[in-house]
Amino acid sequence: MKHYLRSWHFEQRHKAFGLPFIGAALSLVLLASPAHAVLPPNVEQARELASVTEAVGKRFPGQPIKSITRQTFDSYDVLVGTCRLKAEIVTLPTPRGMVGPRQYTVRLSRPKCTGTEQ
């Protein structure tokens, strides 16, 4: 036994034995760090569309929204009555350590109206 403890085989076996523990410790550290909970794209788009609809409804009460078209990642083209405007999703800064869906607000551009109706 005394000779086995000093042998090359013993050293190699114990060097390889420590690698799984290092990997497990590294995995625990990575899993313990905060993560951002991202919603699926279709759910996030539905939230954005509901927010745009609500913001336009507050700006133009009583007028029907004819169409909302997504232009780019955070931009929508909205047709309300005889007016057309852009709705932009503006991401708000998140507090450190906060997880969950993206926090944002809707910014509406100045409407371009073609008739007497606004």
C-alpha positions as CSV (number, residue, x, y, z in Angstrom):
1,M,0.0,0.0,0.0
2,K,2.8,2.3,0.8
3,H,4.3,2.0,-2.7
4,Y,0.8,2.4,-4.3
5,L,0.3,5.8,-2.7
6,R,3.5,7.1,-4.3
7,S,2.8,5.5,-7.7
8,W,2.0,7.3,-10.9
9,H,-1.4,5.5,-11.2
10,F,-2.5,6.9,-7.8
11,E,-1.5,10.4,-8.7
12,Q,-3.3,10.3,-12.1
13,R,-6.5,8.8,-10.6
14,H,-6.7,11.5,-7.9
15,K,-5.9,14.4,-10.3
16,A,-8.9,13.2,-12.5
17,F,-11.0,12.8,-9.4
18,G,-10.9,16.6,-8.7
19,L,-12.0,17.8,-12.1
20,P,-15.7,16.8,-11.7
21,F,-15.8,18.6,-8.3
22,I,-14.4,21.8,-9.9
23,G,-17.0,21.5,-12.7
24,A,-19.8,21.0,-10.2
25,A,-18.7,24.0,-8.1
26,L,-18.5,26.2,-11.3
27,S,-22.0,25.1,-12.3
28,L,-23.4,26.0,-8.9
29,V,-21.9,29.5,-9.1
30,L,-23.3,30.0,-12.6
31,L,-26.8,28.8,-11.6
32,A,-26.8,30.9,-8.5
33,S,-26.2,34.2,-10.4
34,P,-29.3,36.2,-11.4
35,A,-31.0,35.4,-14.7
36,H,-33.5,37.4,-16.7
37,A,-36.8,35.8,-17.2
38,V,-37.7,36.5,-20.8
39,L,-41.2,36.0,-22.1
40,P,-41.8,34.0,-25.3
41,P,-41.9,36.4,-28.3
42,N,-45.6,35.9,-29.0
43,V,-46.5,36.7,-25.4
44,E,-44.2,39.8,-25.4
45,Q,-45.8,41.0,-28.7
46,A,-49.3,40.5,-27.3
47,R,-48.3,42.7,-24.2
48,E,-46.9,45.4,-26.5
49,L,-50.0,45.4,-28.7
50,A,-52.3,45.7,-25.7
51,S,-50.1,48.6,-24.4
52,V,-50.2,50.4,-27.8
53,T,-54.0,49.9,-28.0
54,E,-54.5,51.3,-24.5
55,A,-52.2,54.3,-25.1
56,V,-54.0,55.1,-28.4
57,G,-57.4,54.7,-26.8
58,K,-56.5,57.3,-24.1
59,R,-55.2,59.7,-26.8
60,F,-58.2,59.3,-29.1
61,P,-61.2,58.4,-26.9
62,G,-64.3,57.2,-28.7
63,Q,-62.5,56.8,-32.1
64,P,-62.1,53.4,-33.6
65,I,-58.6,52.0,-34.2
66,K,-58.6,50.8,-37.8
67,S,-55.2,49.1,-37.9
68,I,-52.0,48.6,-35.9
69,T,-49.1,47.3,-38.0
70,R,-45.7,46.3,-36.6
71,Q,-43.0,48.2,-38.5
72,T,-39.8,47.3,-36.6
73,F,-38.8,45.5,-33.4
74,D,-40.2,48.4,-31.2
75,S,-42.2,50.4,-33.6
76,Y,-45.9,50.3,-34.7
77,D,-47.9,52.2,-37.3
78,V,-51.4,53.0,-36.0
79,L,-54.4,54.2,-38.0
80,V,-57.2,55.8,-35.9
81,G,-60.1,57.4,-37.7
82,T,-58.5,59.6,-40.3
83,C,-55.2,60.0,-38.4
84,R,-52.0,58.0,-38.7
85,L,-49.3,58.0,-36.0
86,K,-46.3,56.0,-34.8
87,A,-46.2,54.2,-31.5
88,E,-42.7,53.4,-30.2
89,I,-42.0,51.0,-27.3
90,V,-39.4,52.6,-25.0
91,T,-37.6,50.1,-22.7
92,L,-37.3,51.4,-19.1
93,P,-34.1,50.7,-17.2
94,T,-34.5,47.8,-14.8
95,P,-33.3,47.9,-11.2
96,R,-30.2,45.8,-10.4
97,G,-31.1,42.2,-9.6
98,M,-34.7,42.5,-11.0
99,V,-35.9,39.6,-13.0
100,G,-39.1,39.2,-15.1
101,P,-40.5,40.6,-18.3
102,R,-39.2,43.7,-19.9
103,Q,-40.6,47.0,-18.5
104,Y,-41.5,49.6,-21.0
105,T,-43.7,52.6,-21.9
106,V,-45.4,53.6,-25.1
107,R,-44.5,56.9,-26.8
108,L,-46.9,58.2,-29.4
109,S,-45.8,60.5,-32.2
110,R,-47.8,63.6,-33.3
111,P,-50.7,62.4,-35.4
112,K,-51.0,63.2,-39.1
113,C,-54.7,63.7,-39.9
114,T,-56.2,63.9,-43.4
115,G,-59.7,65.2,-42.6
116,T,-61.5,67.3,-40.1
117,E,-61.6,64.4,-37.6
118,Q,-58.7,64.0,-35.1
